[in-house]
Amino acid sequence: MLKQSMFVAVVLAIACLGLGTLASSQDKKPPTATRAGLHQIHAAARALEQAHRHLERAEHHFGGHRAKALDLVKQAEAEVKEAVAVAKASPPEGSKPAPATGTMPPASAPPAAKQ
């Protein structure tokens, strides 16, 4: 009798955990390539900004290498800005593009279906 009660308790506990996990996982949106990629690009931009500050504040010129490194960091910062602009303008395949702000849909467009 004790074994049977224990078995029922374990089965109920597993069922509750499984259903709770299933319900909570359905609430979250899966990450898109745009969000993940932009996260990494923004992290790189912050690192480049920090490198830029360190190079500007360095007291020694290191035979011209500090100035060359600063120029390369500036080029990299410009490339990162362009990458962010491209990523925002063209979302990855399979994701919805961001809606344009401040614009009205064309009058001929059918109304959106309610969910």
N, CA, C and O atoms as a MOPAC input file, in Angstrom:
PM7 MOZYME 1SCF
protein

 N      0.82700 1    -1.19500 1     0.00000 1
 C      0.00000 1     0.00000 1     0.00000 1
 C      0.87200 1     1.26100 1     0.00000 1
 O      0.58700 1     2.22500 1    -0.71100 1
 N      1.93700 1     1.23800 1     0.80700 1
 C      2.84100 1     2.38000 1     0.87200 1
 C      3.54900 1     2.59000 1    -0.45900 1
 O      3.72200 1     3.72400 1    -0.90700 1
 N      3.96200 1     1.48100 1    -1.09700 1
 C      4.62900 1     1.58300 1    -2.39300 1
 C      3.68500 1     2.17600 1    -3.43500 1
 O      4.10100 1     2.98900 1    -4.26100 1
 N      2.42400 1     1.77300 1    -3.39800 1
 C      1.44600 1     2.26000 1    -4.36100 1
 C      1.19700 1     3.75900 1    -4.13700 1
 O      1.10400 1     4.51300 1    -5.10600 1
 N      1.08900 1     4.19400 1    -2.89600 1
 C      0.88100 1     5.61200 1    -2.57900 1
 C      2.09200 1     6.43900 1    -3.01800 1
 O      1.94400 1     7.53500 1    -3.56000 1
 N      3.27600 1     5.90700 1    -2.78000 1
 C      4.49500 1     6.59600 1    -3.17900 1
 C      4.56600 1     6.71700 1    -4.69700 1
 O      4.95300 1     7.76000 1    -5.22300 1
 N      4.19700 1     5.66100 1    -5.39400 1
 C      4.20000 1     5.66100 1    -6.85800 1
 C      3.24100 1     6.72000 1    -7.38300 1
 O      3.59900 1     7.46600 1    -8.29400 1
 N      2.06100 1     6.80500 1    -6.84700 1
 C      1.06400 1     7.79300 1    -7.27400 1
 C      1.57900 1     9.20200 1    -7.00500 1
 O      1.40900 1    10.08800 1    -7.84300 1
 N      2.19600 1     9.42200 1    -5.86900 1
 C      2.73200 1    10.74500 1    -5.52500 1
 C      3.82800 1    11.15600 1    -6.50300 1
 O      3.87600 1    12.30300 1    -6.94500 1
 N      4.69900 1    10.22200 1    -6.83500 1
 C      5.78900 1    10.52000 1    -7.77500 1
 C      5.22700 1    10.83100 1    -9.16200 1
 O      5.67100 1    11.78300 1    -9.80400 1
 N      4.27300 1    10.05400 1    -9.62400 1
 C      3.66800 1    10.28500 1   -10.94300 1
 C      2.98700 1    11.64800 1   -10.98700 1
 O      3.12800 1    12.37600 1   -11.97000 1
 N      2.24900 1    12.00500 1    -9.93100 1
 C      1.59300 1    13.31700 1    -9.88300 1
 C      2.61100 1    14.45400 1    -9.86900 1
 O      2.41100 1    15.47500 1   -10.52700 1
 N      3.68900 1    14.28200 1    -9.12900 1
 C      4.72100 1    15.31700 1    -9.07000 1
 C      5.36800 1    15.51800 1   -10.43700 1
 O      5.59300 1    16.65100 1   -10.86400 1
 N      5.66300 1    14.42700 1   -11.11300 1
 C      6.27200 1    14.52100 1   -12.44300 1
 C      5.29600 1    15.16600 1   -13.42100 1
 O      5.70300 1    15.98900 1   -14.24000 1
 N      4.03100 1    14.81100 1   -13.35100 1
 C      3.02900 1    15.38900 1   -14.24400 1
 C      2.90800 1    16.89000 1   -14.01600 1
 O      2.83700 1    17.66000 1   -14.97400 1
 N      2.88500 1    17.30800 1   -12.76300 1
 C      2.78100 1    18.73700 1   -12.45100 1
 C      4.00400 1    19.50100 1   -12.96100 1
 O      3.87000 1    20.57600 1   -13.54600 1
 N      5.18200 1    18.94700 1   -12.73900 1
 C      6.40400 1    19.60100 1   -13.22200 1
 C      6.42500 1    19.67600 1   -14.73400 1
 O      6.79500 1    20.70400 1   -15.30200 1
 N      6.03500 1    18.60700 1   -15.38600 1
 C      6.03500 1    18.57900 1   -16.85000 1
 C      5.06300 1    19.57900 1   -17.44100 1
 O      5.40400 1    20.28300 1   -18.39200 1
 N      3.85800 1    19.65600 1   -16.89700 1
 C      2.86400 1    20.60200 1   -17.40900 1
 C      3.26400 1    22.03900 1   -17.10600 1
 O      3.04400 1    22.93200 1   -17.92400 1
 N      3.84400 1    22.26300 1   -15.94800 1
 C      4.30300 1    23.60800 1   -15.60700 1
 C      5.41500 1    24.07600 1   -16.52300 1
 O      5.43000 1    25.22900 1   -16.95300 1
 N      6.33500 1    23.19500 1   -16.81700 1
 C      7.43000 1    23.53200 1   -17.72600 1
 C      6.90500 1    23.78300 1   -19.12600 1
 O      7.33500 1    24.72700 1   -19.78800 1
 N      5.99000 1    22.96100 1   -19.58300 1
 C      5.40600 1    23.12900 1   -20.91100 1
 C      4.67900 1    24.45300 1   -21.01100 1
 O      4.83000 1    25.16500 1   -22.00400 1
 N      3.90000 1    24.79700 1   -20.00900 1
 C      3.15000 1    26.04700 1   -20.03300 1
 C      4.08100 1    27.25500 1   -20.00400 1
 O      3.83900 1    28.22600 1   -20.72100 1
 N      5.13200 1    27.22200 1   -19.19700 1
 C      6.03000 1    28.36600 1   -19.11200 1
 C      6.88600 1    28.50400 1   -20.36500 1
 O      7.25100 1    29.62100 1   -20.73100 1
 N      7.21300 1    27.40900 1   -21.02700 1
 C      8.03700 1    27.50500 1   -22.22700 1
 C      7.25600 1    28.04500 1   -23.41000 1
 O      7.85700 1    28.56600 1   -24.35000 1
 N      5.94200 1    27.93500 1   -23.39300 1
 C      5.14300 1    28.44400 1   -24.49900 1
 C      4.97100 1    29.95400 1   -24.41000 1
 O      4.64500 1    30.58800 1   -25.41400 1
 N      5.17900 1    30.54400 1   -23.24400 1
 C      5.02400 1    31.98300 1   -23.08800 1
 C      6.18600 1    32.75700 1   -23.68900 1
 O      6.01200 1    33.91200 1   -24.07700 1
 N      7.35000 1    32.16300 1   -23.77600 1
 C      8.54400 1    32.84800 1   -24.23300 1
 C      8.64100 1    32.80300 1   -25.75000 1
 O      8.34300 1    31.79100 1   -26.38400 1
 N      9.07100 1    33.94500 1   -26.31900 1
 C      9.30200 1    33.99000 1   -27.75900 1
 C     10.68900 1    33.41600 1   -28.03300 1
 O     11.62900 1    33.71200 1   -27.29500 1
 N     10.83500 1    32.60900 1   -29.07200 1
 C     12.17200 1    32.10800 1   -29.39300 1
 C     13.03800 1    33.25500 1   -29.89900 1
 O     12.54500 1    34.13000 1   -30.61100 1
 N     14.31600 1    33.26500 1   -29.54600 1
 C     15.18000 1    34.34500 1   -30.01900 1
 C     15.35600 1    34.25800 1   -31.52800 1
 O     15.48500 1    33.17300 1   -32.09500 1
 N     15.35800 1    35.41000 1   -32.15700 1
 C     15.57800 1    35.44400 1   -33.60100 1
 C     17.03600 1    35.76100 1   -33.86500 1
 O     17.75500 1    36.22500 1   -32.98000 1
 N     17.45500 1    35.51100 1   -35.06300 1
 C     18.84900 1    35.77700 1   -35.42200 1
 C     19.15200 1    37.26400 1   -35.28800 1
 O     20.27000 1    37.64100 1   -34.93900 1
 N     18.16200 1    38.10800 1   -35.56400 1
 C     18.38700 1    39.54600 1   -35.46900 1
 C     18.70000 1    39.94100 1   -34.04100 1
 O     19.66100 1    40.66800 1   -33.79000 1
 N     17.89300 1    39.46400 1   -33.10000 1
 C     18.13400 1    39.83600 1   -31.70500 1
 C     19.47600 1    39.30400 1   -31.22400 1
 O     20.23900 1    40.03400 1   -30.59100 1
 N     19.76700 1    38.06800 1   -31.51000 1
 C     21.02400 1    37.47500 1   -31.05600 1
 C     22.20800 1    38.16400 1   -31.71700 1
 O     23.19900 1    38.47100 1   -31.05500 1
 N     22.11000 1    38.40600 1   -33.00900 1
 C     23.19700 1    39.04700 1   -33.73900 1
 C     23.41700 1    40.47200 1   -33.27900 1
 O     24.55700 1    40.90800 1   -33.11200 1
 N     22.32700 1    41.20400 1   -33.07200 1
 C     22.46600 1    42.59000 1   -32.62200 1
 C     23.05700 1    42.65800 1   -31.22300 1
 O     23.81200 1    43.57600 1   -30.90400 1
 N     22.71500 1    41.69500 1   -30.40000 1
 C     23.28500 1    41.66200 1   -29.04900 1
 C     24.81100 1    41.57800 1   -29.13300 1
 O     25.51900 1    42.31300 1   -28.44500 1
 N     25.30200 1    40.69000 1   -29.97000 1
 C     26.75400 1    40.52700 1   -30.11400 1
 C     27.39300 1    41.76000 1   -30.76000 1
 O     28.48600 1    42.17200 1   -30.37300 1
 N     26.70900 1    42.34100 1   -31.74200 1
 C     27.24500 1    43.53200 1   -32.40900 1
 C     27.31900 1    44.69700 1   -31.42400 1
 O     28.30300 1    45.43800 1   -31.41000 1
 N     26.28200 1    44.86100 1   -30.60100 1
 C     26.30500 1    45.94500 1   -29.62100 1
 C     27.40800 1    45.72600 1   -28.58700 1
 O     28.03700 1    46.68500 1   -28.14100 1
 N     27.64300 1    44.49000 1   -28.20900 1
 C     28.74100 1    44.18700 1   -27.28600 1
 C     30.08300 1    44.54500 1   -27.92800 1
 O     30.96800 1    45.08700 1   -27.26500 1
 N     30.23000 1    44.24700 1   -29.19800 1
 C     31.45900 1    44.59700 1   -29.91600 1
 C     31.62300 1    46.11100 1   -29.99800 1
 O     32.73200 1    46.62800 1   -29.85900 1
 N     30.52300 1    46.81700 1   -30.22200 1
 C     30.58300 1    48.28300 1   -30.28900 1
 C     31.05000 1    48.86600 1   -28.96700 1
 O     31.85600 1    49.79600 1   -28.94900 1
 N     30.54900 1    48.32600 1   -27.85400 1
 C     30.98700 1    48.81300 1   -26.53700 1
 C     32.47700 1    48.53300 1   -26.32200 1
 O     33.20000 1    49.36800 1   -25.78000 1
 N     32.92200 1    47.36300 1   -26.74800 1
 C     34.34600 1    47.02300 1   -26.60100 1
 C     35.21200 1    47.95900 1   -27.44700 1
 O     36.28400 1    48.37900 1   -27.01300 1
 N     34.75000 1    48.27700 1   -28.63800 1
 C     35.50700 1    49.19400 1   -29.49800 1
 C     35.55200 1    50.60100 1   -28.90100 1
 O     36.58000 1    51.27500 1   -28.97400 1
 N     34.43900 1    51.04200 1   -28.31200 1
 C     34.42200 1    52.36200 1   -27.66700 1
 C     35.43400 1    52.41000 1   -26.52700 1
 O     36.13100 1    53.40800 1   -26.34100 1
 N     35.50300 1    51.32700 1   -25.77600 1
 C     36.45400 1    51.26700 1   -24.66500 1
 C     37.89600 1    51.26400 1   -25.20000 1
 O     38.76200 1    51.94800 1   -24.65500 1
 N     38.14300 1    50.50500 1   -26.25000 1
 C     39.48300 1    50.48500 1   -26.84700 1
 C     39.85200 1    51.87400 1   -27.36800 1
 O     40.99300 1    52.31200 1   -27.22600 1
 N     38.89000 1    52.55700 1   -27.96400 1
 C     39.10200 1    53.91400 1   -28.48000 1
 C     39.54700 1    54.84000 1   -27.34000 1
 O     40.52000 1    55.58100 1   -27.47600 1
 N     38.82500 1    54.78800 1   -26.22200 1
 C     39.17700 1    55.63700 1   -25.06600 1
 C     40.57300 1    55.30900 1   -24.53700 1
 O     41.35700 1    56.21100 1   -24.24000 1
 N     40.87700 1    54.01900 1   -24.42200 1
 C     42.19400 1    53.62500 1   -23.90300 1
 C     43.31000 1    54.10300 1   -24.82800 1
 O     44.33400 1    54.60300 1   -24.36200 1
 N     43.11500 1    53.95200 1   -26.12100 1
 C     44.15200 1    54.37700 1   -27.06300 1
 C     44.34100 1    55.89000 1   -27.05300 1
 O     45.46900 1    56.37400 1   -27.15300 1
 N     43.25900 1    56.63300 1   -26.93600 1
 C     43.37500 1    58.09400 1   -26.89500 1
 C     44.10500 1    58.56900 1   -25.63500 1
 O     44.83100 1    59.56200 1   -25.68000 1
 N     43.91900 1    57.87300 1   -24.52200 1
 C     44.50200 1    58.28100 1   -23.24200 1
 C     45.91800 1    57.74600 1   -23.02400 1
 O     46.59100 1    58.12900 1   -22.06800 1
 N     46.35800 1    56.87300 1   -23.90200 1
 C     47.70400 1    56.31000 1   -23.72900 1
 C     48.73500 1    57.43500 1   -23.81500 1
 O     48.64400 1    58.30800 1   -24.67800 1
 N     49.71500 1    57.40600 1   -22.91200 1
 C     50.70400 1    58.47600 1   -22.85200 1
 C     51.83400 1    58.29100 1   -23.85700 1
 O     52.43400 1    59.27600 1   -24.28700 1
 N     52.13100 1    57.08600 1   -24.23100 1
 C     53.23700 1    56.79900 1   -25.14600 1
 C     52.68200 1    56.60500 1   -26.55900 1
 O     51.54500 1    56.16500 1   -26.72500 1
 N     53.48500 1    56.93200 1   -27.57500 1
 C     53.03500 1    56.80600 1   -28.96900 1
 C     53.36400 1    55.44300 1   -29.57800 1
 O     52.81000 1    55.07700 1   -30.61500 1
 N     54.24700 1    54.70500 1   -28.95100 1
 C     54.62000 1    53.35400 1   -29.38800 1
 C     55.03400 1    53.30300 1   -30.86000 1
 O     54.61100 1    52.43100 1   -31.61800 1
 N     55.87900 1    54.27200 1   -31.23700 1
 C     56.44200 1    54.26600 1   -32.58800 1
 C     55.38400 1    54.41300 1   -33.68200 1
 O     55.56800 1    53.89900 1   -34.78600 1
 N     54.29500 1    55.09800 1   -33.39800 1
 C     53.24100 1    55.30700 1   -34.40100 1
 C     52.18200 1    54.21700 1   -34.40900 1
 O     51.16300 1    54.35300 1   -35.08600 1
 N     52.40800 1    53.13900 1   -33.66800 1
 C     51.44600 1    52.02800 1   -33.66600 1
 C     50.14900 1    52.38700 1   -32.92500 1
 O     49.07600 1    51.88700 1   -33.26500 1
 N     50.25400 1    53.24100 1   -31.93000 1
 C     49.04500 1    53.65900 1   -31.21600 1
 C     48.11600 1    54.42300 1   -32.15500 1
 O     46.90800 1    54.18700 1   -32.15400 1
 N     48.66300 1    55.33500 1   -32.95500 1
 C     47.84900 1    56.11400 1   -33.89200 1
 C     47.22900 1    55.20100 1   -34.95000 1
 O     46.06800 1    55.37400 1   -35.32100 1
 N     48.00600 1    54.23300 1   -35.43400 1
 C     47.47500 1    53.30200 1   -36.43800 1
 C     46.35500 1    52.44900 1   -35.83600 1
 O     45.33400 1    52.20900 1   -36.48100 1
 N     46.55000 1    51.99700 1   -34.60700 1
 C     45.52000 1    51.20600 1   -33.93800 1
 C     44.25600 1    52.03600 1   -33.72400 1
 O     43.14700 1    51.52400 1   -33.87000 1
 N     44.41600 1    53.30500 1   -33.38100 1
 C     43.26100 1    54.18800 1   -33.18700 1
 C     42.49400 1    54.35700 1   -34.49700 1
 O     41.26300 1    54.34700 1   -34.49800 1
 N     43.20700 1    54.51000 1   -35.60700 1
 C     42.54100 1    54.61200 1   -36.91100 1
 C     41.77800 1    53.33100 1   -37.23600 1
 O     40.65200 1    53.38300 1   -37.73300 1
 N     42.38700 1    52.19300 1   -36.95800 1
 C     41.71700 1    50.91100 1   -37.23000 1
 C     40.48300 1    50.71900 1   -36.35300 1
 O     39.48200 1    50.16300 1   -36.80400 1
 N     40.54900 1    51.17800 1   -35.10000 1
 C     39.38500 1    51.08500 1   -34.22000 1
 C     38.26500 1    51.97600 1   -34.75300 1
 O     37.09800 1    51.58400 1   -34.73600 1
 N     38.61400 1    53.16900 1   -35.22500 1
 C     37.59900 1    54.06000 1   -35.80400 1
 C     36.94300 1    53.41500 1   -37.02500 1
 O     35.73000 1    53.51900 1   -37.21000 1
 N     37.75100 1    52.74700 1   -37.86100 1
 C     37.19000 1    52.03300 1   -39.02500 1
 C     36.25800 1    50.91200 1   -38.57400 1
 O     35.18600 1    50.71800 1   -39.14600 1
 N     36.67000 1    50.18800 1   -37.55800 1
 C     35.84800 1    49.09100 1   -37.04400 1
 C     34.54100 1    49.62300 1   -36.46200 1
 O     33.49000 1    49.00700 1   -36.64300 1
 N     34.59200 1    50.74800 1   -35.77200 1
 C     33.36500 1    51.35000 1   -35.23400 1
 C     32.40200 1    51.71600 1   -36.35700 1
 O     31.19600 1    51.50900 1   -36.23100 1
 N     32.92500 1    52.25600 1   -37.44600 1
 C     32.07300 1    52.60700 1   -38.58700 1
 C     31.44600 1    51.35000 1   -39.20100 1
 O     30.27200 1    51.36000 1   -39.57300 1
 N     32.22200 1    50.27700 1   -39.30700 1
 C     31.69600 1    49.02400 1   -39.85600 1
 C     30.58800 1    48.44700 1   -38.96700 1
 O     29.58700 1    47.93200 1   -39.46400 1
 N     30.78100 1    48.53900 1   -37.65600 1
 C     29.77400 1    48.02100 1   -36.72500 1
 C     28.47700 1    48.82300 1   -36.86700 1
 O     27.39000 1    48.24600 1   -36.85400 1
 N     28.58500 1    50.13500 1   -37.00200 1
 C     27.38800 1    50.96300 1   -37.19400 1
 C     26.65700 1    50.57000 1   -38.47000 1
 O     25.42900 1    50.49700 1   -38.48700 1
 N     27.40300 1    50.31700 1   -39.53100 1
 C     26.78600 1    49.88100 1   -40.78900 1
 C     26.14100 1    48.50700 1   -40.63500 1
 O     25.07000 1    48.26300 1   -41.19000 1
 N     26.77300 1    47.61800 1   -39.89600 1
 C     26.21400 1    46.28100 1   -39.67500 1
 C     24.88700 1    46.36500 1   -38.93100 1
 O     23.94600 1    45.64500 1   -39.26500 1
 N     24.80000 1    47.22900 1   -37.93300 1
 C     23.55000 1    47.40400 1   -37.18800 1
 C     22.47000 1    47.94900 1   -38.11800 1
 O     21.32600 1    47.49700 1   -38.07100 1
 N     22.82400 1    48.91400 1   -38.95900 1
 C     21.84100 1    49.47900 1   -39.88500 1
 C     21.32900 1    48.42000 1   -40.85700 1
 O     20.13300 1    48.36400 1   -41.14000 1
 N     22.22000 1    47.58700 1   -41.36400 1
 C     21.82000 1    46.52100 1   -42.28700 1
 C     20.93800 1    45.50000 1   -41.57500 1
 O     19.92900 1    45.06300 1   -42.12800 1
 N     21.30400 1    45.11900 1   -40.36300 1
 C     20.52600 1    44.12800 1   -39.61400 1
 C     19.12400 1    44.64500 1   -39.31400 1
 O     18.15700 1    43.88400 1   -39.37400 1
 N     19.00600 1    45.91100 1   -38.99700 1
 C     17.69200 1    46.47700 1   -38.70100 1
 C     16.85800 1    46.64800 1   -39.96300 1
 O     15.63300 1    46.53300 1   -39.91700 1
 N     17.50600 1    46.92100 1   -41.08100 1
 C     16.78100 1    47.12500 1   -42.33800 1
 C     16.31900 1    45.82000 1   -42.97000 1
 O     15.29300 1    45.79400 1   -43.64900 1
 N     17.05400 1    44.74600 1   -42.75900 1
 C     16.69700 1    43.46300 1   -43.37600 1
 C     16.74000 1    42.35700 1   -42.33700 1
 O     17.79300 1    41.76300 1   -42.10800 1
 N     15.58700 1    42.07000 1   -41.69500 1
 C     15.55800 1    41.00000 1   -40.69700 1
 C     15.83500 1    39.65300 1   -41.34000 1
 O     15.63800 1    39.49200 1   -42.54500 1
 N     16.29000 1    38.67900 1   -40.55400 1
 C     16.62400 1    37.37400 1   -41.12200 1
 C     15.38800 1    36.66100 1   -41.66700 1
 O     14.25300 1    36.97200 1   -41.30600 1
 N     15.64300 1    35.71700 1   -42.52600 1
 C     14.57500 1    34.93800 1   -43.13900 1
 C     13.77900 1    34.21200 1   -42.06200 1
 O     14.35400 1    33.63800 1   -41.13700 1
 N     12.46200 1    34.24000 1   -42.18400 1
 C     11.61300 1    33.53900 1   -41.23700 1
 C     11.12100 1    34.41000 1   -40.09800 1
 O     10.33600 1    33.94700 1   -39.27000 1
 N     11.56300 1    35.66300 1   -40.03400 1
 C     11.06000 1    36.55200 1   -38.99000 1
 C     10.29100 1    37.68400 1   -39.64200 1
 O     10.48800 1    37.98600 1   -40.81900 1
 N      9.42300 1    38.30100 1   -38.87900 1
 C      8.60800 1    39.39200 1   -39.39600 1
 C      9.40800 1    40.67300 1   -39.33600 1
 O     10.09500 1    40.91000 1   -38.34200 1
 N      9.34700 1    41.52100 1   -40.37200 1
 C     10.03600 1    42.80200 1   -40.30600 1
 C      9.35900 1    43.70500 1   -39.28000 1
 O      8.16000 1    43.58500 1   -39.02600 1
 N     10.12200 1    44.58900 1   -38.70700 1
 C      9.57800 1    45.51700 1   -37.72100 1
 C      8.60500 1    46.45500 1   -38.40900 1
 O      8.88400 1    46.92800 1   -39.51000 1
 N      7.45800 1    46.73800 1   -37.77900 1
 C      6.48900 1    47.63800 1   -38.40700 1
 C      7.04700 1    49.04400 1   -38.46200 1
 O      7.74400 1    49.49100 1   -37.55100 1
 N      6.72900 1    49.73300 1   -39.54800 1
 C      7.17100 1    51.10800 1   -39.70100 1
 C      6.36700 1    51.98400 1   -38.75900 1
 O      5.15700 1    51.80100 1   -38.62600 1
 N      7.01300 1    52.92200 1   -38.11100 1
 C      6.31400 1    53.78500 1   -37.17000 1
 C      5.83500 1    55.03400 1   -37.88200 1
 O      6.51300 1    55.56300 1   -38.76300 1
 N      4.66800 1    55.49400 1   -37.49300 1
 C      4.13900 1    56.73200 1   -38.04500 1
 C      3.52300 1    56.60200 1   -39.41400 1
 O      3.24000 1    57.62200 1   -40.04200 1
 N      3.30100 1    55.41700 1   -39.90500 1
 C      2.69500 1    55.26600 1   -41.22300 1
 C      1.37500 1    54.54100 1   -41.09300 1
 O      1.17700 1    53.73000 1   -40.18900 1
 N      0.48500 1    54.84100 1   -41.99900 1
 C     -0.82500 1    54.20500 1   -42.02100 1
 C     -0.80200 1    53.11700 1   -43.08500 1
 O     -0.14800 1    53.28500 1   -44.11400 1
 N     -1.51000 1    51.98900 1   -42.86000 1
 C     -1.57900 1    50.96100 1   -43.89300 1
 C     -2.39200 1    51.48200 1   -45.06700 1
 O     -3.24700 1    52.34900 1   -44.88300 1
 N     -2.14400 1    50.97000 1   -46.28000 1
 C     -2.90100 1    51.42700 1   -47.43900 1
 C     -4.38600 1    51.12300 1   -47.25500 1
 O     -4.75200 1    50.16400 1   -46.57500 1
 N     -5.24000 1    51.95200 1   -47.87000 1
 C     -6.67700 1    51.80600 1   -47.72600 1
 C     -7.17000 1    50.50000 1   -48.32500 1
 O     -8.19000 1    49.97100 1   -47.88400 1
 N     -6.47400 1    49.97400 1   -49.31100 1
 C     -6.91100 1    48.75100 1   -49.97800 1
 C     -6.53600 1    47.48800 1   -49.20700 1
 O     -6.96500 1    46.39400 1   -49.57400 1
 N     -5.74200 1    47.62200 1   -48.14600 1
 C     -5.30900 1    46.44800 1   -47.39900 1
 C     -6.47100 1    45.89500 1   -46.58000 1
 O     -7.21300 1    46.66900 1   -45.97600 1
 N     -6.64700 1    44.57400 1   -46.54400 1
 C     -7.71900 1    44.00200 1   -45.75000 1
 C     -7.42700 1    44.16500 1   -44.27100 1
 O     -6.26400 1    44.22100 1   -43.87200 1
 N     -8.47700 1    44.24500 1   -43.44300 1
 C     -8.23300 1    44.41000 1   -42.00800 1
 C     -7.56200 1    43.16500 1   -41.43200 1
 O     -7.76500 1    42.05100 1   -41.91600 1
 N     -6.76800 1    43.37600 1   -40.39900 1
 C     -6.05000 1    42.25700 1   -39.76600 1
 C     -7.04900 1    41.35100 1   -39.05400 1
 O     -8.01300 1    41.82100 1   -38.45000 1
 N     -6.80000 1    40.03800 1   -39.13500 1
 C     -7.67200 1    39.06500 1   -38.47800 1
 C     -7.40500 1    39.07000 1   -36.99000 1
 O     -6.25900 1    39.18400 1   -36.55600 1
 N     -8.47700 1    38.94400 1   -36.19900 1
 C     -8.33600 1    38.88400 1   -34.74400 1
 C     -7.87900 1    37.50500 1   -34.33600 1
 O     -8.26900 1    36.49800 1   -34.92700 1
 N     -7.03300 1    37.47700 1   -33.30000 1
 C     -6.54400 1    36.17800 1   -32.80600 1
 C     -7.16600 1    35.85500 1   -31.48900 1
 O     -6.88000 1    34.80600 1   -30.91300 1

